[in-house]
C-alpha cells in the first residue's frame, strides 16, 4: 500500500456489535457518495477535456504536427548540406527556408506542450480510481482494528518518541510488524526520511524485544544519507572527535580531527606533533597517484588468453584503450594496464587518476567501457567479474604494497636530540634500537605485509572516520613502512613513513555529510579543487601521512621509555560506574 497517498482519516463512528454497524454505516455512506458522483459525471458527459479545444481529433492533430516536424527538419538539413557544399553562408535564407524554420518551431512547441494530453487524462483517471481503492482498503483495515485496539510498544514509557504521535503512525508500524509494508521501503512510501527512521526503530524494538534507548534519533539529517551512505537507518552512533596539533607540515600548520573512542590516542599524537614542530616541521611528497580496478576475464584456452595479454602490453593499443576509458569522466585518466595470466583466465589491473574523488564509481564505468570495446576484437572473451581481487580493494595484499593504490606518500622529519629527550622522554639510541627490533624484526617474524610500523592504523582510522572516508579501506591505507635512523653522529634522528596506498577523496560518499564536511573544512581540503583537480585529496593524504609520523614517534618513544602502560592507565581507564547501565 502506498502510504503517501492515504487520504486523511474521517471521524470513526462508535463500533456496535463488534464493529458491524460501523462498517455498514461507512459502506452506505460510500455507496451514496459514489452514486451521486456517478450521476453528476454522466449528466455532464464526463466533464470537459483539454483536447476539446482542438479543431481536429487529438490523434489527427498529433499526426499532422508529427509529419510537419520531420518533413521540415529533413528539408532544412538537406538545404544546409547543399549550402555547405557550395560555401554559402548558413544564415542567408530564402522565403521557403524561413517558412520551414517557423513551421519547425511551431510543430516542436505543439508536440512538447500537447502531445501528452491523452496520457495525462488517462493518468488522472487511473489516479482517481486508485484513490478509491485506497479508501476502500482503509475501510477494511479499520474494521480489522476495531477490536481489539492495536498494541502499544512496551518501550513507550521508558523511551517515548515525539516523532511518532499520530494514530496514522501506529497504523504504519502495525503494517510493518505484520509484513504488509517492508521496513526498507519506508522512505519511498512516506517521503519523510526522519519519520521513516523513527517508525523503523519502533518496529525493530517491538520485533526484537530489545530497547534502543541510548541510540540517538534526533539531531541527524537523514535526507543527506538517502541513496548514498546508509540504508534502513534507525539512529546514529556518536563518536567523539578530538583535535591534535598543530602539525607543521610543508610549511603549513594543521589542526587534525580524529574520531576515536580510544583514550590516549589524541594525547599521544599531540606529543608527536609537538616534537615535529619544535624540530622545524615535516616534509611530504605524493610520489604516485592512481586508483586501481582489476576485472577478471576468461577464454576457451590459455593460448587465446595470451593473445589478449600481448594485446594489452602493446603501447599502441594502450593509447586507443585510454581514449575509450577517459570518455567515462572528465577527471578519470587511464595511466597503466597491468595484466596477470592464470591459465585460461586473465586479471587486468587498470590504474587511473580520479581527481579529488576516491573514484571507485567513475573508475568502474571506465573499465566497463574498455571491456565493451575489447569484446569487438575478442568476442569469445567472457567477463567473469568487474573486480577480480587483483585491485586489491579492502584487503591486505602485496600488489598494493609493491605497486601502490590511491595516493603513495612519503613523509620525513629530522628530530633533534634535545627534543627527543625533553618532549619524547627517551634517548636517540633507545628509540632507534626499539624501532629496529619492533618494526623490522618483529614484523618480519610475524610475516607481516605492509605492517612495518607501530600503529599507523590507529591514526588512519581516526582521520578516516572524522573526514568521511570509507573505514574499510583502512586495511590497505594503513600499509606503512616506518624508518628511524640516527644521524649527525648519533645526536639526532631522521624519521620517515612511506605509505603506498592511502585511499582518500574530498568529494562524494561520506565527505558530503555535515560533520565530516566540517572536519575537511578545518583542514582546508573540503570539496573539489577548482584550480588544480586532485590537489585537495593529495593534500589530505599528506596530512594523514604526517599525522602517522607524529603518532609513530610518540608511541615508539613511550614504549622505549616504558611509559605505555602508565599512560593508558591514566587516559584510557574510566572511573565511572556503568554496572547499572540499561541493557
TIRO-422320 format. One record per residue (C-alpha): z, x, y; residue number from 1. Coordinates in Angstrom, 2 decimals. Example, Ala and Ser with C-alpha at 12.3 -4.5 7.8 and 13.67 -1.06 7.14 Angstrom:
REM TIRO-422320
(filo (7.80,12.30,-4.50),1),
(filo (7.14,13.67,-1.06),2),
***
This chain:
REM TIRO-422320
(filo (0.00,0.00,0.00),1),
(filo (-0.89,1.28,3.45),2),
(filo (2.41,1.35,5.31),3),
(filo (0.82,1.96,8.71),4),
(filo (-0.95,-1.43,8.59),5),
(filo (2.06,-3.54,7.69),6),
(filo (2.50,-6.38,10.23),7),
(filo (5.87,-6.94,11.92),8),
(filo (8.38,-8.85,9.83),9),
(filo (8.76,-12.55,10.59),10),
(filo (12.26,-14.05,10.59),11),
(filo (13.13,-14.89,6.99),12),
(filo (14.50,-18.34,6.14),13),
(filo (17.64,-18.56,4.09),14),
(filo (16.96,-18.34,0.37),15),
(filo (17.74,-21.50,-1.61),16),
(filo (17.84,-21.71,-5.39),17),
(filo (17.05,-18.08,-5.93),18),
(filo (14.56,-17.95,-3.08),19),
(filo (12.17,-20.65,-4.44),20),
(filo (12.48,-22.93,-1.39),21),
(filo (11.96,-19.98,0.98),22),
(filo (8.91,-18.83,-0.93),23),
(filo (7.37,-22.34,-0.92),24),
(filo (8.04,-22.76,2.80),25),
(filo (6.21,-19.50,3.56),26),
(filo (3.27,-20.44,1.34),27),
(filo (2.91,-23.82,3.09),28),
(filo (3.07,-22.14,6.48),29),
(filo (0.46,-19.58,5.45),30),
(filo (-1.85,-22.26,3.99),31),
(filo (-1.62,-24.31,7.18),32),
(filo (-2.43,-21.31,9.34),33),
(filo (-5.32,-20.29,7.09),34),
(filo (-6.77,-23.84,7.16),35),
(filo (-6.55,-24.02,10.94),36),
(filo (-8.18,-20.61,11.30),37),
(filo (-10.95,-21.54,8.87),38),
(filo (-11.80,-24.80,10.69),39),
(filo (-11.78,-23.03,14.04),40),
(filo (-14.13,-20.40,12.69),41),
(filo (-16.53,-22.92,11.19),42),
(filo (-16.61,-25.04,14.35),43),
(filo (-17.61,-22.05,16.46),44),
(filo (-20.18,-20.82,13.99),45),
(filo (-18.19,-17.69,13.11),46),
(filo (-17.72,-16.62,16.76),47),
(filo (-20.14,-14.66,18.99),48),
(filo (-21.52,-11.35,17.69),49),
(filo (-22.55,-8.28,19.67),50),
(filo (-26.00,-8.35,18.08),51),
(filo (-26.65,-11.85,19.52),52),
(filo (-27.55,-10.21,22.83),53),
(filo (-30.63,-8.51,21.30),54),
(filo (-34.08,-10.21,21.77),55),
(filo (-35.08,-9.42,18.16),56),
(filo (-33.09,-9.45,14.91),57),
(filo (-30.95,-6.35,14.51),58),
(filo (-32.95,-4.84,11.65),59),
(filo (-36.26,-5.24,13.53),60),
(filo (-34.83,-3.74,16.71),61),
(filo (-33.48,-0.75,14.79),62),
(filo (-36.87,-0.27,13.07),63),
(filo (-38.72,-0.30,16.41),64),
(filo (-36.46,2.28,18.01),65),
(filo (-36.45,4.45,14.88),66),
(filo (-40.26,4.52,14.95),67),
(filo (-40.36,5.27,18.67),68),
(filo (-37.82,8.07,18.38),69),
(filo (-39.56,10.01,15.61),70),
(filo (-43.08,9.32,16.92),71),
(filo (-42.49,10.63,20.42),72),
(filo (-40.41,13.56,19.07),73),
(filo (-43.36,14.57,16.87),74),
(filo (-45.80,14.11,19.77),75),
(filo (-43.72,16.27,22.13),76),
(filo (-43.22,19.04,19.57),77),
(filo (-46.98,19.06,18.90),78),
(filo (-47.77,19.25,22.64),79),
(filo (-45.23,22.03,23.27),80),
(filo (-46.63,24.07,20.38),81),
(filo (-50.11,23.85,21.98),82),
(filo (-48.69,24.94,25.33),83),
(filo (-47.02,27.96,23.77),84),
(filo (-50.29,28.98,22.14),85),
(filo (-52.19,28.65,25.42),86),
(filo (-49.39,30.23,27.52),87),
(filo (-48.98,27.02,29.54),88),
(filo (-45.52,26.59,31.20),89),
(filo (-43.44,24.03,29.29),90),
(filo (-42.10,22.41,32.47),91),
(filo (-45.59,21.34,33.55),92),
(filo (-46.01,17.83,32.08),93),
(filo (-48.64,15.14,32.45),94),
(filo (-48.09,11.39,32.66),95),
(filo (-48.25,10.79,28.91),96),
(filo (-45.74,13.56,28.20),97),
(filo (-43.41,12.21,30.89),98),
(filo (-43.60,8.74,29.33),99),
(filo (-42.89,10.24,25.91),100),
(filo (-39.78,12.03,27.23),101),
(filo (-38.44,8.83,28.81),102),
(filo (-39.11,6.93,25.57),103),
(filo (-37.33,9.61,23.54),104),
(filo (-34.24,9.44,25.74),105),
(filo (-34.18,5.63,25.75),106),
(filo (-34.54,5.36,21.96),107),
(filo (-31.85,8.00,21.41),108),
(filo (-29.41,6.11,23.66),109),
(filo (-30.10,2.90,21.79),110),
(filo (-29.65,4.45,18.35),111),
(filo (-26.46,6.16,19.49),112),
(filo (-24.98,3.02,21.05),113),
(filo (-26.24,0.12,18.95),114),
(filo (-27.27,1.26,15.50),115),
(filo (-23.73,0.89,14.17),116),
(filo (-23.21,-2.71,15.35),117),
(filo (-23.78,-4.20,11.93),118),
(filo (-21.45,-1.69,10.31),119),
(filo (-18.71,-2.25,12.90),120),
(filo (-18.90,-6.02,12.45),121),
(filo (-18.62,-5.75,8.68),122),
(filo (-15.77,-3.24,9.02),123),
(filo (-13.83,-5.60,11.32),124),
(filo (-14.38,-8.42,8.86),125),
(filo (-13.09,-6.33,5.96),126),
(filo (-10.09,-5.22,8.02),127),
(filo (-9.09,-8.83,8.76),128),
(filo (-9.26,-9.71,5.06),129),
(filo (-7.24,-6.57,4.27),130),
(filo (-4.50,-7.61,6.72),131),
(filo (-4.29,-11.00,4.98),132),
(filo (-3.90,-9.21,1.64),133),
(filo (-1.14,-7.01,3.04),134),
(filo (0.69,-10.06,4.41),135),
(filo (0.46,-11.71,1.01),136),
(filo (1.83,-8.53,-0.56),137),
(filo (4.77,-8.68,1.88),138),
(filo (5.49,-12.24,0.68),139),
(filo (5.64,-11.08,-2.92),140),
(filo (7.83,-8.10,-2.08),141),
(filo (10.15,-10.33,-0.06),142),
(filo (10.58,-12.78,-2.93),143),
(filo (11.39,-9.98,-5.35),144),
(filo (14.02,-8.62,-2.92),145),
(filo (15.76,-11.87,-2.02),146),
(filo (18.35,-11.50,-4.74),147),
(filo (19.96,-9.06,-5.17),148),
(filo (19.82,-7.12,-1.86),149),
(filo (18.49,-3.54,-2.03),150),
(filo (20.97,-0.82,-2.90),151),
(filo (22.09,1.49,-0.14),152),
(filo (22.35,5.26,-0.54),153),
(filo (25.72,6.41,-1.76),154),
(filo (25.40,9.22,0.78),155),
(filo (25.03,6.85,3.74),156),
(filo (28.70,7.06,4.75),157),
(filo (29.00,10.81,4.26),158),
(filo (25.68,11.77,5.84),159),
(filo (24.28,8.92,7.95),160),
(filo (20.71,9.42,9.13),161),
(filo (19.97,7.80,12.50),162),
(filo (16.25,8.16,11.80),163),
(filo (16.50,5.52,9.07),164),
(filo (17.96,2.48,10.73),165),
(filo (15.47,-0.31,10.18),166),
(filo (15.01,-2.75,7.35),167),
(filo (11.42,-1.60,7.01),168),
(filo (12.58,1.98,6.32),169),
(filo (14.73,0.66,3.50),170),
(filo (11.71,-1.17,2.09),171),
(filo (9.68,2.04,2.11),172),
(filo (12.49,4.02,0.47),173),
(filo (12.64,1.44,-2.30),174),
(filo (8.86,1.63,-2.70),175),
(filo (9.10,5.41,-3.14),176),
(filo (12.01,5.10,-5.56),177),
(filo (10.08,2.52,-7.60),178),
(filo (6.94,4.65,-7.64),179),
(filo (4.82,2.28,-5.57),180),
(filo (4.42,4.98,-2.90),181),
(filo (4.09,8.69,-3.74),182),
(filo (6.55,10.93,-1.85),183),
(filo (3.92,13.45,-0.77),184),
(filo (1.72,10.74,0.80),185),
(filo (4.31,9.52,3.32),186),
(filo (2.87,11.48,6.27),187),
(filo (-0.59,9.98,5.86),188),
(filo (0.74,6.47,5.32),189),
(filo (3.32,6.45,8.11),190),
(filo (1.59,8.62,10.69),191),
(filo (5.03,10.00,11.64),192),
(filo (5.93,13.37,10.12),193),
(filo (9.62,13.33,11.01),194),
(filo (10.12,9.79,9.69),195),
(filo (8.28,10.79,6.51),196),
(filo (10.64,13.75,6.04),197),
(filo (13.70,11.52,6.58),198),
(filo (12.50,8.92,4.06),199),
(filo (11.60,11.59,1.50),200),
(filo (15.01,13.18,2.00),201),
(filo (16.78,9.89,1.31),202),
(filo (14.58,9.27,-1.75),203),
(filo (15.48,12.73,-3.07),204),
(filo (19.20,12.13,-2.64),205),
(filo (19.03,8.80,-4.48),206),
(filo (16.93,10.06,-7.39),207),
(filo (18.85,13.31,-7.94),208),
(filo (22.33,12.04,-7.10),209),
(filo (22.88,15.19,-5.03),210),
(filo (23.74,15.32,-1.34),211),
(filo (21.60,17.30,1.11),212),
(filo (24.40,17.42,3.67),213),
(filo (24.20,20.80,5.38),214),
(filo (20.41,20.99,5.22),215),
(filo (19.41,20.02,8.77),216),
(filo (16.69,17.49,9.52),217),
(filo (16.91,17.13,13.31),218),
(filo (15.62,19.74,15.70),219),
(filo (12.38,20.70,13.97),220),
(filo (8.75,19.90,14.82),221),
(filo (7.40,18.54,11.53),222),
(filo (4.00,17.83,13.07),223),
(filo (3.50,21.58,13.52),224),
(filo (3.58,22.31,9.79),225),
(filo (1.38,19.43,8.62),226),
(filo (-1.66,20.72,6.78),227),
(filo (-0.95,24.41,7.32),228),
(filo (2.55,25.60,6.46),229),
(filo (4.55,23.37,4.12),230),
(filo (4.13,20.15,2.16),231),
(filo (6.72,17.45,1.39),232),
(filo (9.43,18.74,3.77),233),
(filo (12.98,17.33,3.60),234),
(filo (14.55,19.59,6.23),235),
(filo (14.56,23.25,7.19),236),
(filo (16.65,26.32,6.38),237),
(filo (18.42,28.09,9.21),238),
(filo (18.15,31.89,9.14),239),
(filo (19.88,33.85,11.91),240),
(filo (17.67,36.15,13.99),241),
(filo (19.22,39.40,15.18),242),
(filo (17.83,41.88,17.69),243),
(filo (17.59,45.60,17.02),244),
(filo (16.57,48.19,19.57),245),
(filo (15.29,49.24,21.88),246),
(filo (12.81,51.01,19.62),247),
(filo (10.99,53.68,21.63),248),
(filo (7.52,53.81,20.04),249),
(filo (4.35,55.34,21.51),250),
(filo (5.94,55.38,24.96),251),
(filo (6.99,51.71,24.95),252),
(filo (10.33,50.09,24.18),253),
(filo (10.53,47.09,21.85),254),
(filo (13.40,44.76,21.03),255),
(filo (12.73,43.94,17.40),256),
(filo (13.61,40.47,15.99),257),
(filo (14.96,40.41,12.43),258),
(filo (15.58,37.20,10.47),259),
(filo (18.11,38.05,7.79),260),
(filo (21.30,36.90,6.09),261),
(filo (22.33,40.45,5.08),262),
(filo (25.20,41.83,7.08),263),
(filo (24.98,45.42,8.35),264),
(filo (21.18,45.46,8.30),265),
(filo (20.59,44.85,12.03),266),
(filo (23.50,47.12,12.97),267),
(filo (22.12,49.90,10.78),268),
(filo (18.64,49.63,12.28),269),
(filo (20.17,49.66,15.75),270),
(filo (21.66,53.05,14.98),271),
(filo (18.32,54.34,13.73),272),
(filo (16.60,53.10,16.90),273),
(filo (19.22,54.91,19.00),274),
(filo (18.64,58.16,17.11),275),
(filo (14.89,57.92,17.66),276),
(filo (15.26,57.05,21.36),277),
(filo (17.66,59.94,22.07),278),
(filo (15.23,62.32,20.37),279),
(filo (12.27,61.30,22.55),280),
(filo (10.83,58.39,20.60),281),
(filo (8.42,57.97,17.70),282),
(filo (4.64,58.13,17.47),283),
(filo (2.45,55.96,15.25),284),
(filo (-1.16,55.59,14.22),285),
(filo (-3.16,52.95,12.30),286),
(filo (-5.44,55.13,10.20),287),
(filo (-7.09,52.33,8.19),288),
(filo (-7.55,48.60,8.84),289),
(filo (-9.12,46.29,6.27),290),
(filo (-8.12,43.30,4.17),291),
(filo (-9.43,43.03,0.60),292),
(filo (-10.57,40.31,-1.79),293),
(filo (-11.91,41.02,-5.28),294),
(filo (-13.79,38.32,-7.22),295),
(filo (-14.49,38.78,-10.93),296),
(filo (-17.93,38.01,-12.41),297),
(filo (-19.27,38.09,-15.96),298),
(filo (-22.64,38.71,-17.62),299),
(filo (-24.03,38.28,-21.10),300),
(filo (-23.99,42.02,-21.73),301),
(filo (-22.36,45.18,-20.40),302),
(filo (-25.80,46.60,-19.56),303),
(filo (-26.52,43.65,-17.30),304),
(filo (-23.11,44.08,-15.60),305),
(filo (-24.04,47.74,-14.97),306),
(filo (-27.19,46.63,-13.14),307),
(filo (-25.07,44.74,-10.61),308),
(filo (-22.73,47.76,-10.43),309),
(filo (-25.67,50.01,-9.43),310),
(filo (-26.95,47.36,-7.02),311),
(filo (-23.61,47.23,-5.20),312),
(filo (-23.36,51.02,-4.89),313),
(filo (-26.78,51.24,-3.20),314),
(filo (-26.24,51.71,0.56),315),
(filo (-29.41,49.79,1.43),316),
(filo (-28.14,46.76,-0.48),317),
(filo (-24.74,47.08,1.21),318),
(filo (-26.33,46.71,4.65),319),
(filo (-28.01,43.48,3.53),320),
(filo (-24.80,42.11,1.99),321),
(filo (-22.88,42.99,5.17),322),
(filo (-25.20,40.76,7.21),323),
(filo (-24.66,37.90,4.74),324),
(filo (-20.88,38.45,4.73),325),
(filo (-20.48,38.71,8.52),326),
(filo (-22.02,35.26,9.07),327),
(filo (-18.75,33.70,7.91),328),
(filo (-16.78,34.66,11.04),329),
(filo (-17.20,36.36,14.41),330),
(filo (-14.24,38.61,13.52),331),
(filo (-14.83,39.42,9.84),332),
(filo (-16.84,42.62,9.39),333),
(filo (-17.56,44.00,5.93),334),
(filo (-16.54,47.67,5.63),335),
(filo (-16.97,48.57,1.98),336),
(filo (-17.56,47.27,-1.55),337),
(filo (-15.81,48.93,-4.48),338),
(filo (-16.92,47.63,-7.93),339),
(filo (-14.98,48.30,-11.14),340),
(filo (-16.63,47.75,-14.51),341),
(filo (-14.88,46.43,-17.63),342),
(filo (-17.33,45.66,-20.43),343),
(filo (-19.30,42.55,-19.53),344),
(filo (-17.11,41.79,-16.50),345),
(filo (-17.21,43.30,-13.05),346),
(filo (-14.40,43.22,-10.49),347),
(filo (-15.82,43.60,-6.97),348),
(filo (-13.34,44.72,-4.30),349),
(filo (-14.58,43.74,-0.83),350),
(filo (-12.92,45.32,2.21),351),
(filo (-13.34,43.94,5.73),352),
(filo (-11.71,43.83,9.16),353),
(filo (-10.25,40.47,10.22),354),
(filo (-9.33,40.75,13.90),355),
(filo (-5.81,39.60,14.77),356),
(filo (-5.55,37.27,11.75),357),
(filo (-4.18,38.35,8.40),358),
(filo (-7.53,36.95,7.35),359),
(filo (-7.49,35.76,3.74),360),
(filo (-9.19,32.43,4.53),361),
(filo (-12.03,33.86,6.64),362),
(filo (-12.39,36.67,4.09),363),
(filo (-12.76,34.28,1.17),364),
(filo (-15.58,32.45,2.97),365),
(filo (-17.46,35.70,3.45),366),
(filo (-17.03,36.67,-0.20),367),
(filo (-18.33,33.26,-1.28),368),
(filo (-21.42,33.77,0.90),369),
(filo (-22.14,37.10,-0.81),370),
(filo (-21.67,35.65,-4.29),371),
(filo (-24.10,32.84,-3.48),372),
(filo (-26.61,35.41,-2.23),373),
(filo (-26.23,37.61,-5.33),374),
(filo (-26.88,34.58,-7.51),375),
(filo (-30.53,34.69,-6.37),376),
(filo (-31.13,38.16,-7.86),377),
(filo (-28.65,37.74,-10.70),378),
(filo (-28.98,34.11,-11.83),379),
(filo (-27.20,34.92,-15.10),380),
(filo (-24.07,36.01,-13.21),381),
(filo (-21.06,33.79,-13.93),382),
(filo (-18.34,33.74,-11.28),383),
(filo (-15.04,33.67,-13.17),384),
(filo (-12.85,33.53,-10.05),385),
(filo (-12.90,34.25,-6.33),386),
(filo (-9.88,36.52,-6.92),387),
(filo (-9.55,38.71,-9.99),388),
(filo (-6.31,40.59,-9.07),389),
(filo (-8.18,43.78,-8.15),390),
(filo (-7.46,42.87,-4.49),391),
(filo (-4.44,43.07,-5.15),392),
(filo (-2.51,40.34,-3.33),393),
(filo (1.28,39.88,-3.53),394),
(filo (1.65,42.32,-6.41),395),
(filo (2.72,45.96,-6.57),396),
(filo (-0.46,47.80,-7.52),397),
(filo (-1.64,51.41,-7.50),398),
(filo (-5.00,50.39,-5.99),399),
(filo (-3.26,49.26,-2.80),400),
(filo (-1.07,52.35,-2.78),401),
(filo (-4.16,54.59,-3.01),402),
(filo (-6.89,52.71,-1.11),403),
(filo (-4.71,50.65,1.25),404),
(filo (-4.80,46.96,2.15),405),
(filo (-4.29,45.39,5.55),406),
(filo (-3.09,47.97,8.09),407),
(filo (-2.39,51.53,6.90),408),
(filo (0.12,53.10,9.29),409),
(filo (1.87,56.42,9.67),410),
(filo (4.87,56.83,12.00),411),
(filo (6.80,60.03,12.80),412),
(filo (9.67,61.33,14.90),413),
(filo (11.50,64.61,15.36),414),
(filo (15.27,64.04,15.29),415),
(filo (17.31,66.73,16.99),416),
(filo (20.27,68.37,15.28),417),
(filo (22.83,67.10,17.79),418),
(filo (21.56,63.52,17.31),419),
(filo (21.87,63.89,13.52),420),
(filo (25.49,64.97,13.95),421),
(filo (26.62,62.65,16.76),422),
(filo (24.65,59.46,16.04),423),
(filo (23.78,59.62,12.34),424),
(filo (27.12,61.26,11.47),425),
(filo (25.77,63.73,8.93),426),
(filo (24.09,67.13,8.77),427),
(filo (20.44,68.15,8.51),428),
(filo (20.92,69.88,5.13),429),
(filo (22.72,66.90,3.56),430),
(filo (20.13,64.44,4.83),431),
(filo (17.19,66.49,3.52),432),
(filo (18.85,67.08,0.16),433),
(filo (19.65,63.37,-0.34),434),
(filo (16.13,62.34,0.64),435),
(filo (14.58,64.75,-1.87),436),
(filo (16.76,63.66,-4.79),437),
(filo (16.79,59.95,-3.97),438),
(filo (13.39,59.06,-2.55),439),
(filo (11.28,61.54,-4.51),440),
(filo (13.06,62.48,-7.75),441),
(filo (14.88,59.18,-8.25),442),
(filo (11.77,57.09,-7.61),443),
(filo (9.72,59.29,-9.94),444),
(filo (12.31,58.90,-12.70),445),
(filo (12.12,55.12,-12.18),446),
(filo (8.31,55.19,-12.43),447),
(filo (8.01,53.58,-9.02),448),
(filo (4.68,52.50,-7.48),449),
(filo (4.91,52.72,-3.70),450),
(filo (8.70,52.79,-3.73),451),
(filo (9.39,56.29,-2.45),452),
(filo (11.80,55.09,0.22),453),
(filo (15.39,53.95,0.73),454),
(filo (14.99,50.28,1.74),455),
(filo (11.70,49.66,3.55),456),
(filo (11.53,46.15,2.06),457),
(filo (14.70,45.17,3.92),458),
(filo (13.12,45.80,7.31),459),
(filo (9.69,44.44,6.41),460),
(filo (11.09,41.17,5.03),461),
(filo (13.32,40.53,8.05),462),
(filo (10.50,41.08,10.57),463),
(filo (8.01,39.13,8.41),464),
(filo (10.23,36.04,8.37),465),
(filo (11.00,36.28,12.09),466),
(filo (7.33,36.59,13.10),467),
(filo (5.80,34.03,10.73),468),
(filo (4.13,36.36,8.22),469),
(filo (3.70,35.48,4.53),470),
(filo (7.01,36.64,2.97),471),
(filo (5.39,37.08,-0.46),472),
(filo (3.16,39.82,0.94),473),
(filo (6.30,41.85,1.46),474),
(filo (5.64,43.08,-2.11),475),
(filo (2.77,45.37,-1.16),476),
(filo (3.56,45.60,2.56),477),
(filo (6.79,47.42,1.67),478),
(filo (4.91,50.24,-0.09),479),
(filo (6.29,53.20,1.80),480),
(filo (6.44,56.98,1.43),481),
(filo (9.37,58.31,3.44),482),
(filo (9.35,62.05,4.11),483),
(filo (12.14,64.06,5.75),484),
(filo (11.89,67.85,6.12),485),
(filo (13.85,70.37,8.16),486),
(filo (12.04,72.19,10.98),487),
(filo (12.89,74.71,13.73),488),
(filo (14.79,76.98,11.30),489),
(filo (16.73,74.06,9.83),490),
(filo (18.11,72.82,13.13),491),
(filo (16.05,69.60,13.45),492),
(filo (14.30,67.21,11.07),493),
(filo (10.80,65.77,11.02),494),
(filo (10.97,62.21,9.65),495),
(filo (7.93,60.07,8.83),496),
(filo (6.94,56.94,6.95),497),
(filo (3.48,56.33,5.53),498),
(filo (2.79,52.66,4.80),499),
(filo (-0.73,51.97,3.44),500),
(filo (-0.58,48.17,3.06),501),
(filo (1.09,46.35,5.98),502),
(filo (-0.50,42.87,5.82),503),
(filo (0.17,41.06,9.09),504),
(filo (-1.51,38.79,11.63),505),
(filo (-0.63,37.37,15.03),506),
(filo (-2.69,34.18,14.71),507),
(filo (-2.80,31.49,12.01),508),
(filo (-0.27,30.34,9.44),509),
(filo (3.40,30.56,10.37),510),
(filo (2.72,32.55,13.54),511),
(filo (1.86,29.26,15.27),512),
(filo (5.33,27.74,14.81),513),
(filo (7.57,27.69,17.87),514),
(filo (10.34,30.04,16.68),515),
(filo (8.01,32.58,15.12),516),
(filo (5.70,32.45,18.12),517),
(filo (8.67,33.21,20.38),518),
(filo (9.51,36.32,18.34),519),
(filo (5.91,37.53,18.56),520),
(filo (6.00,36.91,22.30),521),
(filo (9.15,39.00,22.54),522),
(filo (7.19,41.92,21.07),523),
(filo (4.21,41.28,23.35),524),
(filo (1.80,40.60,20.47),525),
(filo (1.59,36.80,20.47),526),
(filo (-1.80,35.29,19.58),527),
(filo (-5.19,36.96,19.60),528),
(filo (-6.01,39.84,21.91),529),
(filo (-8.76,38.79,24.31),530),
(filo (-9.83,42.24,25.43),531),
(filo (-9.63,44.07,22.11),532),
(filo (-9.71,41.82,19.00),533),
(filo (-7.32,43.09,16.36),534),
(filo (-5.15,45.17,18.69),535),
(filo (-2.19,42.75,18.58),536),
(filo (-1.98,42.74,14.80),537),
(filo (-2.33,46.53,14.70),538),
(filo (0.45,46.89,17.26),539),
(filo (2.69,44.61,15.17),540),
(filo (2.00,46.81,12.13),541),
(filo (3.05,49.94,14.03),542),
(filo (6.23,48.23,15.26),543),
(filo (7.10,47.40,11.65),544),
(filo (6.47,51.00,10.60),545),
(filo (8.61,52.29,13.48),546),
(filo (11.38,49.88,12.53),547),
(filo (11.20,51.03,8.91),548),
(filo (11.54,54.63,10.09),549),
(filo (14.69,53.70,12.02),550),
(filo (16.11,51.85,9.04),551),
(filo (15.38,54.75,6.68),552),
(filo (17.10,57.27,8.94),553),
(filo (20.23,55.16,9.30),554),
(filo (20.68,54.19,5.62),555),
(filo (19.98,57.69,4.30),556),
(filo (22.43,59.15,6.81),557),
(filo (25.12,56.62,5.84),558),
(filo (24.53,57.43,2.17),559),
(filo (24.70,61.18,2.81),560),
(filo (27.95,60.73,4.76),561),
(filo (29.44,58.39,2.14),562),
(filo (29.78,55.50,4.60),563),
(filo (27.65,52.85,2.84),564),
(filo (30.49,51.04,1.07),565),
(filo (32.78,51.20,4.11),566),
(filo (30.08,49.80,6.41),567),
(filo (29.22,46.92,4.09),568),
(filo (32.87,46.01,3.61),569),
(filo (33.15,45.82,7.41),570),
(filo (29.91,43.95,8.26),571),
(filo (28.86,42.23,5.04),572),
(filo (32.11,40.56,3.89),573),
(filo (33.22,37.14,5.11),574),
(filo (36.90,36.28,5.62),575),
(filo (36.10,32.56,5.87),576),
(filo (37.40,30.38,3.05),577),
(filo (34.43,28.47,1.64),578),
(filo (36.10,27.24,-1.54),579),
(filo (36.26,23.70,-0.14),580),
(filo (32.60,23.55,0.91),581),
(filo (30.75,20.36,-0.04),582),
(filo (28.82,20.54,-3.28),583),
***
